């Protein structure tokens, strides 16, 4: 049996929309973690700065929650980040 790559299996299991949503979440959370680490801020400190409880931040960063947009913005603001609406890349890349 030939081993298949994750991208091949993923395209069989999920719709293009589900893949795009997952990729977007990973991208947002990766930027959040990167900004927090670059600034030397702990999750507890980010709780104090944002008003979002540390366990919620941890679940966001681990990808085990589906946070509301308002929560994401509250966490990003003290890190000097926000979200932007920009033109989508070619759908064929998905």
PDB file of N, CA, C and O in Angstrom:
ATOM      1  N   UNK A   1       0.845  -1.179   0.000  1.00  0.00           N
ATOM      2  CA  UNK A   1       0.000   0.000   0.000  1.00  0.00           C
ATOM      3  C   UNK A   1       0.895   1.249   0.000  1.00  0.00           C
ATOM      4  O   UNK A   1       1.800   1.387   0.823  1.00  0.00           O
ATOM      5  N   UNK A   2       0.619   2.131  -0.927  1.00  0.00           N
ATOM      6  CA  UNK A   2       1.396   3.357  -1.073  1.00  0.00           C
ATOM      7  C   UNK A   2       0.973   4.387  -0.023  1.00  0.00           C
ATOM      8  O   UNK A   2      -0.218   4.645   0.156  1.00  0.00           O
ATOM      9  N   UNK A   3       1.948   4.968   0.663  1.00  0.00           N
ATOM     10  CA  UNK A   3       1.659   6.021   1.641  1.00  0.00           C
ATOM     11  C   UNK A   3       1.210   7.278   0.908  1.00  0.00           C
ATOM     12  O   UNK A   3       1.781   7.665  -0.111  1.00  0.00           O
ATOM     13  N   UNK A   4       0.165   7.907   1.460  1.00  0.00           N
ATOM     14  CA  UNK A   4      -0.340   9.131   0.842  1.00  0.00           C
ATOM     15  C   UNK A   4       0.037  10.327   1.691  1.00  0.00           C
ATOM     16  O   UNK A   4       0.183  10.228   2.910  1.00  0.00           O
ATOM     17  N   UNK A   5       0.189  11.446   1.032  1.00  0.00           N
ATOM     18  CA  UNK A   5       0.509  12.686   1.724  1.00  0.00           C
ATOM     19  C   UNK A   5      -0.749  13.249   2.375  1.00  0.00           C
ATOM     20  O   UNK A   5      -1.866  13.031   1.905  1.00  0.00           O
ATOM     21  N   UNK A   6      -0.536  13.988   3.483  1.00  0.00           N
ATOM     22  CA  UNK A   6      -1.657  14.575   4.222  1.00  0.00           C
ATOM     23  C   UNK A   6      -2.505  15.466   3.336  1.00  0.00           C
ATOM     24  O   UNK A   6      -3.731  15.446   3.453  1.00  0.00           O
ATOM     25  N   UNK A   7      -1.897  16.250   2.451  1.00  0.00           N
ATOM     26  CA  UNK A   7      -2.674  17.136   1.580  1.00  0.00           C
ATOM     27  C   UNK A   7      -3.665  16.358   0.724  1.00  0.00           C
ATOM     28  O   UNK A   7      -4.783  16.817   0.491  1.00  0.00           O
ATOM     29  N   UNK A   8      -3.259  15.193   0.262  1.00  0.00           N
ATOM     30  CA  UNK A   8      -4.155  14.364  -0.554  1.00  0.00           C
ATOM     31  C   UNK A   8      -5.337  13.869   0.280  1.00  0.00           C
ATOM     32  O   UNK A   8      -6.487  13.952  -0.150  1.00  0.00           O
ATOM     33  N   UNK A   9      -5.047  13.361   1.459  1.00  0.00           N
ATOM     34  CA  UNK A   9      -6.092  12.841   2.342  1.00  0.00           C
ATOM     35  C   UNK A   9      -7.020  13.965   2.781  1.00  0.00           C
ATOM     36  O   UNK A   9      -8.240  13.800   2.807  1.00  0.00           O
ATOM     37  N   UNK A  10      -6.444  15.094   3.122  1.00  0.00           N
ATOM     38  CA  UNK A  10      -7.212  16.254   3.574  1.00  0.00           C
ATOM     39  C   UNK A  10      -8.224  16.688   2.527  1.00  0.00           C
ATOM     40  O   UNK A  10      -9.362  17.020   2.861  1.00  0.00           O
ATOM     41  N   UNK A  11      -7.816  16.687   1.255  1.00  0.00           N
ATOM     42  CA  UNK A  11      -8.730  17.099   0.179  1.00  0.00           C
ATOM     43  C   UNK A  11      -9.864  16.106  -0.011  1.00  0.00           C
ATOM     44  O   UNK A  11     -10.937  16.473  -0.491  1.00  0.00           O
ATOM     45  N   UNK A  12      -9.637  14.842   0.364  1.00  0.00           N
ATOM     46  CA  UNK A  12     -10.694  13.838   0.279  1.00  0.00           C
ATOM     47  C   UNK A  12     -11.670  13.939   1.448  1.00  0.00           C
ATOM     48  O   UNK A  12     -12.860  13.663   1.298  1.00  0.00           O
ATOM     49  N   UNK A  13     -11.161  14.332   2.602  1.00  0.00           N
ATOM     50  CA  UNK A  13     -11.981  14.354   3.812  1.00  0.00           C
ATOM     51  C   UNK A  13     -12.756  15.649   4.019  1.00  0.00           C
ATOM     52  O   UNK A  13     -13.839  15.637   4.603  1.00  0.00           O
ATOM     53  N   UNK A  14     -12.212  16.760   3.548  1.00  0.00           N
ATOM     54  CA  UNK A  14     -12.801  18.062   3.843  1.00  0.00           C
ATOM     55  C   UNK A  14     -13.113  18.836   2.569  1.00  0.00           C
ATOM     56  O   UNK A  14     -12.490  18.635   1.526  1.00  0.00           O
ATOM     57  N   UNK A  15     -14.101  19.732   2.684  1.00  0.00           N
ATOM     58  CA  UNK A  15     -14.451  20.580   1.551  1.00  0.00           C
ATOM     59  C   UNK A  15     -13.406  21.697   1.440  1.00  0.00           C
ATOM     60  O   UNK A  15     -12.697  21.974   2.407  1.00  0.00           O
ATOM     61  N   UNK A  16     -13.307  22.334   0.281  1.00  0.00           N
ATOM     62  CA  UNK A  16     -12.388  23.470   0.152  1.00  0.00           C
ATOM     63  C   UNK A  16     -12.676  24.570   1.179  1.00  0.00           C
ATOM     64  O   UNK A  16     -11.753  25.228   1.660  1.00  0.00           O
ATOM     65  N   UNK A  17     -13.941  24.768   1.510  1.00  0.00           N
ATOM     66  CA  UNK A  17     -14.309  25.789   2.488  1.00  0.00           C
ATOM     67  C   UNK A  17     -13.806  25.419   3.881  1.00  0.00           C
ATOM     68  O   UNK A  17     -13.315  26.278   4.612  1.00  0.00           O
ATOM     69  N   UNK A  18     -13.928  24.142   4.251  1.00  0.00           N
ATOM     70  CA  UNK A  18     -13.443  23.690   5.551  1.00  0.00           C
ATOM     71  C   UNK A  18     -11.926  23.816   5.640  1.00  0.00           C
ATOM     72  O   UNK A  18     -11.390  24.205   6.678  1.00  0.00           O
ATOM     73  N   UNK A  19     -11.249  23.491   4.571  1.00  0.00           N
ATOM     74  CA  UNK A  19      -9.793  23.608   4.540  1.00  0.00           C
ATOM     75  C   UNK A  19      -9.377  25.063   4.663  1.00  0.00           C
ATOM     76  O   UNK A  19      -8.452  25.385   5.409  1.00  0.00           O
ATOM     77  N   UNK A  20     -10.054  25.945   3.939  1.00  0.00           N
ATOM     78  CA  UNK A  20      -9.730  27.378   3.996  1.00  0.00           C
ATOM     79  C   UNK A  20      -9.963  27.930   5.398  1.00  0.00           C
ATOM     80  O   UNK A  20      -9.154  28.711   5.897  1.00  0.00           O
ATOM     81  N   UNK A  21     -11.066  27.529   6.039  1.00  0.00           N
ATOM     82  CA  UNK A  21     -11.359  27.996   7.397  1.00  0.00           C
ATOM     83  C   UNK A  21     -10.293  27.499   8.375  1.00  0.00           C
ATOM     84  O   UNK A  21      -9.820  28.259   9.220  1.00  0.00           O
ATOM     85  N   UNK A  22      -9.924  26.247   8.260  1.00  0.00           N
ATOM     86  CA  UNK A  22      -8.891  25.686   9.132  1.00  0.00           C
ATOM     87  C   UNK A  22      -7.560  26.398   8.935  1.00  0.00           C
ATOM     88  O   UNK A  22      -6.885  26.744   9.905  1.00  0.00           O
ATOM     89  N   UNK A  23      -7.187  26.613   7.691  1.00  0.00           N
ATOM     90  CA  UNK A  23      -5.926  27.308   7.393  1.00  0.00           C
ATOM     91  C   UNK A  23      -5.927  28.730   7.952  1.00  0.00           C
ATOM     92  O   UNK A  23      -4.908  29.212   8.446  1.00  0.00           O
ATOM     93  N   UNK A  24      -7.079  29.395   7.870  1.00  0.00           N
ATOM     94  CA  UNK A  24      -7.190  30.756   8.380  1.00  0.00           C
ATOM     95  C   UNK A  24      -7.016  30.768   9.898  1.00  0.00           C
ATOM     96  O   UNK A  24      -6.304  31.618  10.432  1.00  0.00           O
ATOM     97  N   UNK A  25      -7.663  29.830  10.595  1.00  0.00           N
ATOM     98  CA  UNK A  25      -7.528  29.752  12.051  1.00  0.00           C
ATOM     99  C   UNK A  25      -6.083  29.508  12.459  1.00  0.00           C
ATOM    100  O   UNK A  25      -5.567  30.153  13.371  1.00  0.00           O
ATOM    101  N   UNK A  26      -5.441  28.578  11.780  1.00  0.00           N
ATOM    102  CA  UNK A  26      -4.042  28.268  12.081  1.00  0.00           C
ATOM    103  C   UNK A  26      -3.180  29.505  11.867  1.00  0.00           C
ATOM    104  O   UNK A  26      -2.298  29.795  12.676  1.00  0.00           O
ATOM    105  N   UNK A  27      -3.425  30.227  10.796  1.00  0.00           N
ATOM    106  CA  UNK A  27      -2.653  31.422  10.497  1.00  0.00           C
ATOM    107  C   UNK A  27      -2.839  32.497  11.566  1.00  0.00           C
ATOM    108  O   UNK A  27      -1.863  33.100  12.011  1.00  0.00           O
ATOM    109  N   UNK A  28      -4.071  32.739  11.976  1.00  0.00           N
ATOM    110  CA  UNK A  28      -4.364  33.758  12.994  1.00  0.00           C
ATOM    111  C   UNK A  28      -3.723  33.374  14.319  1.00  0.00           C
ATOM    112  O   UNK A  28      -3.075  34.205  14.955  1.00  0.00           O
ATOM    113  N   UNK A  29      -3.893  32.137  14.739  1.00  0.00           N
ATOM    114  CA  UNK A  29      -3.342  31.712  16.021  1.00  0.00           C
ATOM    115  C   UNK A  29      -1.819  31.671  15.985  1.00  0.00           C
ATOM    116  O   UNK A  29      -1.169  31.960  16.989  1.00  0.00           O
ATOM    117  N   UNK A  30      -1.249  31.318  14.847  1.00  0.00           N
ATOM    118  CA  UNK A  30       0.217  31.329  14.722  1.00  0.00           C
ATOM    119  C   UNK A  30       0.754  32.740  14.894  1.00  0.00           C
ATOM    120  O   UNK A  30       1.773  32.943  15.554  1.00  0.00           O
ATOM    121  N   UNK A  31       0.074  33.715  14.304  1.00  0.00           N
ATOM    122  CA  UNK A  31       0.497  35.111  14.452  1.00  0.00           C
ATOM    123  C   UNK A  31       0.335  35.589  15.885  1.00  0.00           C
ATOM    124  O   UNK A  31       1.178  36.330  16.391  1.00  0.00           O
ATOM    125  N   UNK A  32      -0.733  35.174  16.542  1.00  0.00           N
ATOM    126  CA  UNK A  32      -0.956  35.541  17.934  1.00  0.00           C
ATOM    127  C   UNK A  32       0.181  34.993  18.797  1.00  0.00           C
ATOM    128  O   UNK A  32       0.766  35.731  19.590  1.00  0.00           O
ATOM    129  N   UNK A  33       0.492  33.722  18.650  1.00  0.00           N
ATOM    130  CA  UNK A  33       1.551  33.086  19.438  1.00  0.00           C
ATOM    131  C   UNK A  33       2.900  33.744  19.141  1.00  0.00           C
ATOM    132  O   UNK A  33       3.675  34.022  20.056  1.00  0.00           O
ATOM    133  N   UNK A  34       3.172  33.988  17.864  1.00  0.00           N
ATOM    134  CA  UNK A  34       4.433  34.616  17.468  1.00  0.00           C
ATOM    135  C   UNK A  34       4.576  35.998  18.107  1.00  0.00           C
ATOM    136  O   UNK A  34       5.624  36.318  18.668  1.00  0.00           O
ATOM    137  N   UNK A  35       3.527  36.813  18.023  1.00  0.00           N
ATOM    138  CA  UNK A  35       3.578  38.168  18.591  1.00  0.00           C
ATOM    139  C   UNK A  35       3.757  38.113  20.099  1.00  0.00           C
ATOM    140  O   UNK A  35       4.535  38.881  20.664  1.00  0.00           O
ATOM    141  N   UNK A  36       3.038  37.206  20.754  1.00  0.00           N
ATOM    142  CA  UNK A  36       3.135  37.088  22.210  1.00  0.00           C
ATOM    143  C   UNK A  36       4.550  36.675  22.621  1.00  0.00           C
ATOM    144  O   UNK A  36       5.120  37.243  23.552  1.00  0.00           O
ATOM    145  N   UNK A  37       5.106  35.696  21.932  1.00  0.00           N
ATOM    146  CA  UNK A  37       6.459  35.227  22.248  1.00  0.00           C
ATOM    147  C   UNK A  37       7.517  36.279  21.943  1.00  0.00           C
ATOM    148  O   UNK A  37       8.446  36.468  22.727  1.00  0.00           O
ATOM    149  N   UNK A  38       7.385  36.964  20.812  1.00  0.00           N
ATOM    150  CA  UNK A  38       8.351  38.012  20.454  1.00  0.00           C
ATOM    151  C   UNK A  38       8.379  39.132  21.481  1.00  0.00           C
ATOM    152  O   UNK A  38       9.424  39.735  21.725  1.00  0.00           O
ATOM    153  N   UNK A  39       7.232  39.406  22.078  1.00  0.00           N
ATOM    154  CA  UNK A  39       7.146  40.477  23.068  1.00  0.00           C
ATOM    155  C   UNK A  39       7.410  39.980  24.488  1.00  0.00           C
ATOM    156  O   UNK A  39       7.404  40.766  25.436  1.00  0.00           O
ATOM    157  N   UNK A  40       7.642  38.672  24.632  1.00  0.00           N
ATOM    158  CA  UNK A  40       7.941  38.105  25.943  1.00  0.00           C
ATOM    159  C   UNK A  40       6.772  38.165  26.907  1.00  0.00           C
ATOM    160  O   UNK A  40       6.958  38.324  28.114  1.00  0.00           O
ATOM    161  N   UNK A  41       5.573  38.038  26.373  1.00  0.00           N
ATOM    162  CA  UNK A  41       4.359  38.136  27.188  1.00  0.00           C
ATOM    163  C   UNK A  41       3.831  36.729  27.458  1.00  0.00           C
ATOM    164  O   UNK A  41       3.679  35.931  26.533  1.00  0.00           O
ATOM    165  N   UNK A  42       3.555  36.429  28.720  1.00  0.00           N
ATOM    166  CA  UNK A  42       2.965  35.138  29.067  1.00  0.00           C
ATOM    167  C   UNK A  42       1.463  35.181  28.806  1.00  0.00           C
ATOM    168  O   UNK A  42       0.886  36.251  28.614  1.00  0.00           O
ATOM    169  N   UNK A  43       0.847  34.021  28.800  1.00  0.00           N
ATOM    170  CA  UNK A  43      -0.608  33.978  28.647  1.00  0.00           C
ATOM    171  C   UNK A  43      -1.281  34.701  29.812  1.00  0.00           C
ATOM    172  O   UNK A  43      -2.293  35.374  29.615  1.00  0.00           O
ATOM    173  N   UNK A  44      -0.743  34.574  31.005  1.00  0.00           N
ATOM    174  CA  UNK A  44      -1.311  35.249  32.179  1.00  0.00           C
ATOM    175  C   UNK A  44      -1.207  36.770  32.034  1.00  0.00           C
ATOM    176  O   UNK A  44      -2.146  37.496  32.361  1.00  0.00           O
ATOM    177  N   UNK A  45      -0.066  37.242  31.545  1.00  0.00           N
ATOM    178  CA  UNK A  45       0.082  38.684  31.321  1.00  0.00           C
ATOM    179  C   UNK A  45      -0.891  39.156  30.249  1.00  0.00           C
ATOM    180  O   UNK A  45      -1.461  40.242  30.357  1.00  0.00           O
ATOM    181  N   UNK A  46      -1.082  38.340  29.213  1.00  0.00           N
ATOM    182  CA  UNK A  46      -2.023  38.701  28.152  1.00  0.00           C
ATOM    183  C   UNK A  46      -3.447  38.729  28.690  1.00  0.00           C
ATOM    184  O   UNK A  46      -4.263  39.535  28.243  1.00  0.00           O
ATOM    185  N   UNK A  47      -3.750  37.860  29.642  1.00  0.00           N
ATOM    186  CA  UNK A  47      -5.057  37.909  30.309  1.00  0.00           C
ATOM    187  C   UNK A  47      -5.248  39.270  30.969  1.00  0.00           C
ATOM    188  O   UNK A  47      -6.287  39.910  30.805  1.00  0.00           O
ATOM    189  N   UNK A  48      -4.233  39.708  31.720  1.00  0.00           N
ATOM    190  CA  UNK A  48      -4.325  41.000  32.409  1.00  0.00           C
ATOM    191  C   UNK A  48      -4.474  42.155  31.421  1.00  0.00           C
ATOM    192  O   UNK A  48      -5.187  43.120  31.695  1.00  0.00           O
ATOM    193  N   UNK A  49      -3.807  42.058  30.283  1.00  0.00           N
ATOM    194  CA  UNK A  49      -3.825  43.132  29.279  1.00  0.00           C
ATOM    195  C   UNK A  49      -5.119  43.154  28.470  1.00  0.00           C
ATOM    196  O   UNK A  49      -5.589  44.219  28.068  1.00  0.00           O
ATOM    197  N   UNK A  50      -5.698  41.964  28.230  1.00  0.00           N
ATOM    198  CA  UNK A  50      -6.843  41.869  27.318  1.00  0.00           C
ATOM    199  C   UNK A  50      -8.184  41.676  28.003  1.00  0.00           C
ATOM    200  O   UNK A  50      -9.230  41.986  27.433  1.00  0.00           O
ATOM    201  N   UNK A  51      -8.153  41.158  29.237  1.00  0.00           N
ATOM    202  CA  UNK A  51      -9.405  40.834  29.920  1.00  0.00           C
ATOM    203  C   UNK A  51      -9.951  39.472  29.542  1.00  0.00           C
ATOM    204  O   UNK A  51     -11.016  39.075  30.014  1.00  0.00           O
ATOM    205  N   UNK A  52      -9.225  38.747  28.691  1.00  0.00           N
ATOM    206  CA  UNK A  52      -9.626  37.390  28.288  1.00  0.00           C
ATOM    207  C   UNK A  52      -8.880  36.415  29.195  1.00  0.00           C
ATOM    208  O   UNK A  52      -7.656  36.486  29.304  1.00  0.00           O
ATOM    209  N   UNK A  53      -9.599  35.515  29.840  1.00  0.00           N
ATOM    210  CA  UNK A  53      -9.010  34.592  30.805  1.00  0.00           C
ATOM    211  C   UNK A  53      -7.922  33.720  30.173  1.00  0.00           C
ATOM    212  O   UNK A  53      -8.028  33.321  29.014  1.00  0.00           O
ATOM    213  N   UNK A  54      -6.878  33.433  30.953  1.00  0.00           N
ATOM    214  CA  UNK A  54      -5.740  32.650  30.476  1.00  0.00           C
ATOM    215  C   UNK A  54      -6.152  31.296  29.914  1.00  0.00           C
ATOM    216  O   UNK A  54      -5.632  30.907  28.868  1.00  0.00           O
ATOM    217  N   UNK A  55      -7.068  30.547  30.559  1.00  0.00           N
ATOM    218  CA  UNK A  55      -7.456  29.260  29.968  1.00  0.00           C
ATOM    219  C   UNK A  55      -8.091  29.405  28.579  1.00  0.00           C
ATOM    220  O   UNK A  55      -7.937  28.531  27.726  1.00  0.00           O
ATOM    221  N   UNK A  56      -8.800  30.505  28.364  1.00  0.00           N
ATOM    222  CA  UNK A  56      -9.395  30.758  27.038  1.00  0.00           C
ATOM    223  C   UNK A  56      -8.287  31.015  26.019  1.00  0.00           C
ATOM    224  O   UNK A  56      -8.337  30.509  24.898  1.00  0.00           O
ATOM    225  N   UNK A  57      -7.286  31.805  26.415  1.00  0.00           N
ATOM    226  CA  UNK A  57      -6.150  32.076  25.537  1.00  0.00           C
ATOM    227  C   UNK A  57      -5.426  30.779  25.210  1.00  0.00           C
ATOM    228  O   UNK A  57      -5.050  30.551  24.061  1.00  0.00           O
ATOM    229  N   UNK A  58      -5.228  29.927  26.212  1.00  0.00           N
ATOM    230  CA  UNK A  58      -4.553  28.642  25.995  1.00  0.00           C
ATOM    231  C   UNK A  58      -5.329  27.782  25.001  1.00  0.00           C
ATOM    232  O   UNK A  58      -4.737  27.188  24.100  1.00  0.00           O
ATOM    233  N   UNK A  59      -6.650  27.714  25.161  1.00  0.00           N
ATOM    234  CA  UNK A  59      -7.470  26.910  24.228  1.00  0.00           C
ATOM    235  C   UNK A  59      -7.419  27.487  22.820  1.00  0.00           C
ATOM    236  O   UNK A  59      -7.396  26.742  21.841  1.00  0.00           O
ATOM    237  N   UNK A  60      -7.400  28.815  22.718  1.00  0.00           N
ATOM    238  CA  UNK A  60      -7.278  29.448  21.399  1.00  0.00           C
ATOM    239  C   UNK A  60      -5.963  29.040  20.746  1.00  0.00           C
ATOM    240  O   UNK A  60      -5.933  28.631  19.585  1.00  0.00           O
ATOM    241  N   UNK A  61      -4.874  29.157  21.508  1.00  0.00           N
ATOM    242  CA  UNK A  61      -3.552  28.869  20.964  1.00  0.00           C
ATOM    243  C   UNK A  61      -3.377  27.398  20.610  1.00  0.00           C
ATOM    244  O   UNK A  61      -2.641  27.067  19.680  1.00  0.00           O
ATOM    245  N   UNK A  62      -4.046  26.514  21.345  1.00  0.00           N
ATOM    246  CA  UNK A  62      -3.939  25.082  21.061  1.00  0.00           C
ATOM    247  C   UNK A  62      -4.934  24.620  19.996  1.00  0.00           C
ATOM    248  O   UNK A  62      -4.900  23.466  19.569  1.00  0.00           O
ATOM    249  N   UNK A  63      -5.812  25.517  19.572  1.00  0.00           N
ATOM    250  CA  UNK A  63      -6.773  25.169  18.532  1.00  0.00           C
ATOM    251  C   UNK A  63      -7.918  24.305  19.014  1.00  0.00           C
ATOM    252  O   UNK A  63      -8.569  23.632  18.216  1.00  0.00           O
ATOM    253  N   UNK A  64      -8.171  24.318  20.321  1.00  0.00           N
ATOM    254  CA  UNK A  64      -9.248  23.486  20.865  1.00  0.00           C
ATOM    255  C   UNK A  64     -10.522  24.270  21.141  1.00  0.00           C
ATOM    256  O   UNK A  64     -11.439  23.773  21.794  1.00  0.00           O
ATOM    257  N   UNK A  65     -10.572  25.502  20.637  1.00  0.00           N
ATOM    258  CA  UNK A  65     -11.789  26.293  20.788  1.00  0.00           C
ATOM    259  C   UNK A  65     -12.070  27.043  19.497  1.00  0.00           C
ATOM    260  O   UNK A  65     -11.215  27.156  18.618  1.00  0.00           O
ATOM    261  N   UNK A  66     -13.273  27.545  19.409  1.00  0.00           N
ATOM    262  CA  UNK A  66     -13.693  28.331  18.255  1.00  0.00           C
ATOM    263  C   UNK A  66     -14.109  29.705  18.786  1.00  0.00           C
ATOM    264  O   UNK A  66     -15.299  29.977  18.949  1.00  0.00           O
ATOM    265  N   UNK A  67     -13.120  30.574  19.057  1.00  0.00           N
ATOM    266  CA  UNK A  67     -13.435  31.834  19.730  1.00  0.00           C
ATOM    267  C   UNK A  67     -14.253  32.780  18.860  1.00  0.00           C
ATOM    268  O   UNK A  67     -14.165  32.769  17.633  1.00  0.00           O
ATOM    269  N   UNK A  68     -15.044  33.592  19.534  1.00  0.00           N
ATOM    270  CA  UNK A  68     -15.802  34.642  18.864  1.00  0.00           C
ATOM    271  C   UNK A  68     -14.818  35.679  18.321  1.00  0.00           C
ATOM    272  O   UNK A  68     -13.724  35.844  18.859  1.00  0.00           O
ATOM    273  N   UNK A  69     -15.203  36.355  17.281  1.00  0.00           N
ATOM    274  CA  UNK A  69     -14.377  37.400  16.679  1.00  0.00           C
ATOM    275  C   UNK A  69     -13.989  38.448  17.723  1.00  0.00           C
ATOM    276  O   UNK A  69     -12.841  38.891  17.763  1.00  0.00           O
ATOM    277  N   UNK A  70     -14.928  38.836  18.553  1.00  0.00           N
ATOM    278  CA  UNK A  70     -14.673  39.832  19.600  1.00  0.00           C
ATOM    279  C   UNK A  70     -13.546  39.382  20.530  1.00  0.00           C
ATOM    280  O   UNK A  70     -12.716  40.196  20.933  1.00  0.00           O
ATOM    281  N   UNK A  71     -13.513  38.106  20.871  1.00  0.00           N
ATOM    282  CA  UNK A  71     -12.477  37.573  21.752  1.00  0.00           C
ATOM    283  C   UNK A  71     -11.117  37.617  21.071  1.00  0.00           C
ATOM    284  O   UNK A  71     -10.120  37.994  21.688  1.00  0.00           O
ATOM    285  N   UNK A  72     -11.077  37.236  19.812  1.00  0.00           N
ATOM    286  CA  UNK A  72      -9.820  37.275  19.061  1.00  0.00           C
ATOM    287  C   UNK A  72      -9.286  38.701  19.015  1.00  0.00           C
ATOM    288  O   UNK A  72      -8.096  38.925  19.234  1.00  0.00           O
ATOM    289  N   UNK A  73     -10.154  39.661  18.735  1.00  0.00           N
ATOM    290  CA  UNK A  73      -9.731  41.059  18.663  1.00  0.00           C
ATOM    291  C   UNK A  73      -9.243  41.575  20.009  1.00  0.00           C
ATOM    292  O   UNK A  73      -8.283  42.344  20.062  1.00  0.00           O
ATOM    293  N   UNK A  74      -9.893  41.162  21.106  1.00  0.00           N
ATOM    294  CA  UNK A  74      -9.460  41.574  22.444  1.00  0.00           C
ATOM    295  C   UNK A  74      -8.055  41.074  22.753  1.00  0.00           C
ATOM    296  O   UNK A  74      -7.272  41.772  23.396  1.00  0.00           O
ATOM    297  N   UNK A  75      -7.741  39.878  22.302  1.00  0.00           N
ATOM    298  CA  UNK A  75      -6.423  39.290  22.566  1.00  0.00           C
ATOM    299  C   UNK A  75      -5.362  39.899  21.654  1.00  0.00           C
ATOM    300  O   UNK A  75      -4.223  40.097  22.076  1.00  0.00           O
ATOM    301  N   UNK A  76      -5.722  40.192  20.427  1.00  0.00           N
ATOM    302  CA  UNK A  76      -4.751  40.736  19.478  1.00  0.00           C
ATOM    303  C   UNK A  76      -4.384  42.193  19.784  1.00  0.00           C
ATOM    304  O   UNK A  76      -3.233  42.586  19.594  1.00  0.00           O
ATOM    305  N   UNK A  77      -5.332  42.990  20.250  1.00  0.00           N
ATOM    306  CA  UNK A  77      -5.102  44.430  20.443  1.00  0.00           C
ATOM    307  C   UNK A  77      -3.901  44.750  21.331  1.00  0.00           C
ATOM    308  O   UNK A  77      -3.076  45.575  20.940  1.00  0.00           O
ATOM    309  N   UNK A  78      -3.765  44.134  22.511  1.00  0.00           N
ATOM    310  CA  UNK A  78      -2.603  44.461  23.346  1.00  0.00           C
ATOM    311  C   UNK A  78      -1.274  44.040  22.721  1.00  0.00           C
ATOM    312  O   UNK A  78      -0.214  44.509  23.134  1.00  0.00           O
ATOM    313  N   UNK A  79      -1.333  43.167  21.737  1.00  0.00           N
ATOM    314  CA  UNK A  79      -0.127  42.729  21.035  1.00  0.00           C
ATOM    315  C   UNK A  79       0.192  43.635  19.855  1.00  0.00           C
ATOM    316  O   UNK A  79       1.166  43.417  19.134  1.00  0.00           O
ATOM    317  N   UNK A  80      -0.652  44.668  19.664  1.00  0.00           N
ATOM    318  CA  UNK A  80      -0.448  45.591  18.552  1.00  0.00           C
ATOM    319  C   UNK A  80      -0.886  45.009  17.224  1.00  0.00           C
ATOM    320  O   UNK A  80      -0.387  45.405  16.171  1.00  0.00           O
ATOM    321  N   UNK A  81      -1.829  44.060  17.274  1.00  0.00           N
ATOM    322  CA  UNK A  81      -2.305  43.384  16.061  1.00  0.00           C
ATOM    323  C   UNK A  81      -3.805  43.559  15.929  1.00  0.00           C
ATOM    324  O   UNK A  81      -4.499  43.844  16.905  1.00  0.00           O
ATOM    325  N   UNK A  82      -4.300  43.386  14.705  1.00  0.00           N
ATOM    326  CA  UNK A  82      -5.734  43.360  14.445  1.00  0.00           C
ATOM    327  C   UNK A  82      -5.962  42.465  13.239  1.00  0.00           C
ATOM    328  O   UNK A  82      -5.006  41.957  12.653  1.00  0.00           O
ATOM    329  N   UNK A  83      -7.196  42.271  12.870  1.00  0.00           N
ATOM    330  CA  UNK A  83      -7.530  41.515  11.671  1.00  0.00           C
ATOM    331  C   UNK A  83      -7.882  42.485  10.561  1.00  0.00           C
ATOM    332  O   UNK A  83      -8.345  43.596  10.821  1.00  0.00           O
ATOM    333  N   UNK A  84      -7.663  42.068   9.326  1.00  0.00           N
ATOM    334  CA  UNK A  84      -7.996  42.908   8.183  1.00  0.00           C
ATOM    335  C   UNK A  84      -8.709  42.068   7.141  1.00  0.00           C
ATOM    336  O   UNK A  84      -8.443  40.874   7.003  1.00  0.00           O
ATOM    337  N   UNK A  85      -9.607  42.691   6.417  1.00  0.00           N
ATOM    338  CA  UNK A  85     -10.285  42.041   5.304  1.00  0.00           C
ATOM    339  C   UNK A  85      -9.514  42.416   4.045  1.00  0.00           C
ATOM    340  O   UNK A  85      -9.386  43.593   3.707  1.00  0.00           O
ATOM    341  N   UNK A  86      -9.009  41.411   3.364  1.00  0.00           N
ATOM    342  CA  UNK A  86      -8.197  41.629   2.173  1.00  0.00           C
ATOM    343  C   UNK A  86      -8.703  40.716   1.061  1.00  0.00           C
ATOM    344  O   UNK A  86      -9.398  39.739   1.336  1.00  0.00           O
ATOM    345  N   UNK A  87      -8.365  41.019  -0.189  1.00  0.00           N
ATOM    346  CA  UNK A  87      -8.791  40.148  -1.276  1.00  0.00           C
ATOM    347  C   UNK A  87      -8.251  38.732  -1.078  1.00  0.00           C
ATOM    348  O   UNK A  87      -7.119  38.535  -0.634  1.00  0.00           O
ATOM    349  N   UNK A  88      -9.082  37.766  -1.415  1.00  0.00           N
ATOM    350  CA  UNK A  88      -8.667  36.370  -1.298  1.00  0.00           C
ATOM    351  C   UNK A  88      -7.690  36.012  -2.396  1.00  0.00           C
ATOM    352  O   UNK A  88      -7.743  36.557  -3.499  1.00  0.00           O
ATOM    353  N   UNK A  89      -6.796  35.089  -2.081  1.00  0.00           N
ATOM    354  CA  UNK A  89      -5.891  34.572  -3.093  1.00  0.00           C
ATOM    355  C   UNK A  89      -6.682  33.663  -4.009  1.00  0.00           C
ATOM    356  O   UNK A  89      -7.838  33.348  -3.729  1.00  0.00           O
ATOM    357  N   UNK A  90      -6.085  33.254  -5.068  1.00  0.00           N
ATOM    358  CA  UNK A  90      -6.741  32.377  -6.025  1.00  0.00           C
ATOM    359  C   UNK A  90      -7.271  31.136  -5.323  1.00  0.00           C
ATOM    360  O   UNK A  90      -6.545  30.503  -4.557  1.00  0.00           O
ATOM    361  N   UNK A  91      -8.511  30.784  -5.570  1.00  0.00           N
ATOM    362  CA  UNK A  91      -9.142  29.612  -4.948  1.00  0.00           C
ATOM    363  C   UNK A  91      -8.489  28.321  -5.432  1.00  0.00           C
ATOM    364  O   UNK A  91      -8.597  27.291  -4.768  1.00  0.00           O
ATOM    365  N   UNK A  92      -7.819  28.363  -6.570  1.00  0.00           N
ATOM    366  CA  UNK A  92      -7.190  27.143  -7.074  1.00  0.00           C
ATOM    367  C   UNK A  92      -6.033  26.701  -6.197  1.00  0.00           C
ATOM    368  O   UNK A  92      -5.616  25.544  -6.251  1.00  0.00           O
ATOM    369  N   UNK A  93      -5.509  27.623  -5.381  1.00  0.00           N
ATOM    370  CA  UNK A  93      -4.403  27.285  -4.494  1.00  0.00           C
ATOM    371  C   UNK A  93      -4.884  26.477  -3.291  1.00  0.00           C
ATOM    372  O   UNK A  93      -4.077  25.862  -2.593  1.00  0.00           O
ATOM    373  N   UNK A  94      -6.203  26.477  -3.044  1.00  0.00           N
ATOM    374  CA  UNK A  94      -6.765  25.785  -1.875  1.00  0.00           C
ATOM    375  C   UNK A  94      -6.769  24.311  -2.066  1.00  0.00           C
ATOM    376  O   UNK A  94      -7.207  23.576  -1.181  1.00  0.00           O
TER     377      UNK A  94
END
